[in-house]
Amino acid sequence: MREPDEGPDRGPDEGVARFWETTPLSAMSPEQWESLCDGCAKCCLEKFEEEETGDIIYSRVACALLDLDSCRCSDYADRARRMPDCVTLTPAALANSRWLPETCAYRLLAESKPLPSWHPLITGDPDSVLEAGQSLYGRAIKPGPKTDPLMHLIDWIR
């Protein structure tokens, strides 16, 4: 675990420039970009678009590559090849970010909104996501041959 004052352009002290507040998404280094992910894993759930409203509806069914204990991808480096529906986030891909959870740092910054107070870049603690009740830990299920995501819809993610 990193100390709160370590990492790319970050610090918990007043007056210390926090890179996500000063650097456009398109200008972030790979390390900065990856550090925006809070590890909640909400984006790794099966989701559907409601035809009439266009609302995104989430299910509890996770991607087959999601490690449900760590809430991290078990093959992050090769995920796009193994899971063709997996979206590799880029600044360009954020032009339509409404499919991402409302708490997602990528979506929030693309919409010029601040990070939530529980985000690890704010707290310096990667466990703050779990402590804030924002993690999928213990809430998601693995897909299976008889698993119908439509039977596992949830409403706690927006």
C-alpha positions in Angstrom: 0.0 0.0 0.0 1.3 3.5 -0.9 1.4 6.2 1.7 -1.1 9.0 1.0 1.6 11.4 0.0 3.1 9.1 -2.6 2.3 8.6 -6.2 2.0 10.6 -9.4 1.4 14.3 -8.5 -0.7 13.6 -5.5 -0.8 14.6 -1.9 -3.3 14.9 0.9 -2.1 18.3 2.0 -4.0 21.5 1.1 -2.4 23.4 -1.7 -0.8 20.3 -3.3 -1.8 20.0 -6.9 -3.7 16.8 -7.5 -3.1 15.6 -11.1 -6.7 14.7 -11.8 -7.7 18.3 -11.1 -5.1 19.9 -13.3 -4.3 17.4 -16.1 -6.8 16.8 -18.9 -7.7 13.1 -19.3 -6.1 13.1 -22.8 -2.8 14.4 -21.3 -2.5 11.9 -18.4 0.5 9.5 -18.3 -0.4 5.8 -18.3 0.3 5.6 -14.5 -2.0 8.6 -13.8 -4.7 7.1 -16.1 -4.6 3.7 -14.4 -4.6 5.2 -10.9 -8.0 6.8 -11.6 -9.6 3.3 -11.4 -10.8 2.9 -7.8 -11.1 -0.9 -8.2 -14.8 -1.1 -7.5 -15.3 -3.4 -10.5 -18.8 -2.1 -11.2 -17.9 -1.7 -14.8 -17.2 -5.4 -15.0 -20.8 -6.4 -14.5 -23.2 -7.5 -17.3 -25.4 -4.5 -18.1 -28.3 -3.7 -20.4 -29.8 -0.6 -22.0 -33.5 -0.1 -21.3 -35.1 0.4 -24.7 -37.7 3.0 -23.8 -35.6 5.2 -21.5 -32.1 4.4 -22.5 -31.2 3.8 -18.9 -28.4 1.4 -18.1 -29.5 -1.5 -15.9 -26.8 -3.6 -14.1 -26.9 -7.2 -13.1 -25.0 -9.0 -10.4 -23.3 -11.2 -13.0 -19.6 -10.4 -13.4 -17.3 -10.8 -16.3 -15.8 -14.3 -16.4 -12.3 -12.7 -15.9 -13.2 -10.8 -12.7 -11.6 -12.2 -9.6 -14.5 -11.8 -7.1 -12.2 -11.8 -4.1 -9.9 -9.0 -5.3 -12.4 -7.2 -7.6 -9.6 -7.1 -10.2 -9.3 -8.5 -13.7 -7.6 -11.9 -13.6 -6.0 -11.2 -17.0 -6.0 -7.4 -17.4 -3.2 -7.4 -19.9 -5.0 -9.7 -22.3 -8.6 -8.9 -21.4 -9.6 -7.3 -24.8 -8.5 -10.4 -26.7 -10.2 -12.9 -24.3 -13.4 -10.9 -23.8 -14.2 -9.0 -27.0 -17.0 -7.1 -25.3 -14.6 -5.6 -22.8 -14.1 -1.9 -23.4 -10.6 -0.5 -23.1 -11.2 2.9 -21.6 -9.5 5.8 -23.5 -10.3 9.5 -23.4 -12.1 9.0 -26.8 -14.2 6.1 -25.4 -15.4 8.5 -22.7 -17.4 10.5 -25.2 -20.2 8.2 -24.3 -19.6 7.4 -20.7 -23.2 6.9 -19.5 -22.7 3.1 -19.4 -20.1 3.6 -16.6 -21.3 3.9 -13.0 -22.0 7.4 -11.8 -19.3 7.0 -9.2 -16.6 6.1 -11.8 -13.6 8.5 -11.8 -13.3 8.3 -15.6 -16.9 9.3 -16.0 -16.8 11.9 -13.3 -13.8 13.6 -14.7 -15.1 13.4 -18.3 -18.2 15.3 -16.9 -16.0 17.8 -15.1 -17.2 16.5 -11.7 -15.0 15.9 -8.6 -13.9 12.5 -7.3 -16.0 11.1 -4.4 -14.5 11.6 -0.9 -13.9 7.8 -0.6 -11.8 7.5 -3.8 -8.3 6.1 -3.1 -6.6 9.1 -4.7 -8.3 11.3 -2.1 -8.0 9.0 0.9 -4.6 7.4 0.1 -6.2 4.0 1.1 -7.1 1.4 -1.6 -9.5 -0.1 1.0 -11.6 3.1 1.2 -13.7 1.8 -1.7 -14.7 -1.3 0.2 -15.2 0.7 3.5 -17.5 3.1 1.7 -19.7 0.3 0.4 -18.7 1.0 -3.3 -17.0 -2.3 -4.1 -18.5 -5.4 -5.7 -16.9 -7.5 -3.1 -19.5 -10.1 -1.9 -22.1 -8.7 -4.2 -21.4 -10.2 -7.6 -21.6 -13.7 -9.0 -19.7 -15.5 -11.7 -21.4 -16.3 -15.0 -22.3 -19.9 -15.7 -23.9 -21.9 -18.5 -27.4 -21.5 -16.8 -26.9 -18.0 -15.4 -29.4 -15.5 -16.9 -28.2 -12.0 -16.1 -31.8 -10.8 -16.5 -32.7 -12.8 -13.4 -30.0 -11.0 -11.4 -30.8 -7.3 -12.0 -29.8 -4.8 -9.3 -30.7 -1.2 -8.7 -28.0 -0.1 -6.3 -25.6 1.0 -9.1 -26.5 4.0 -11.1 
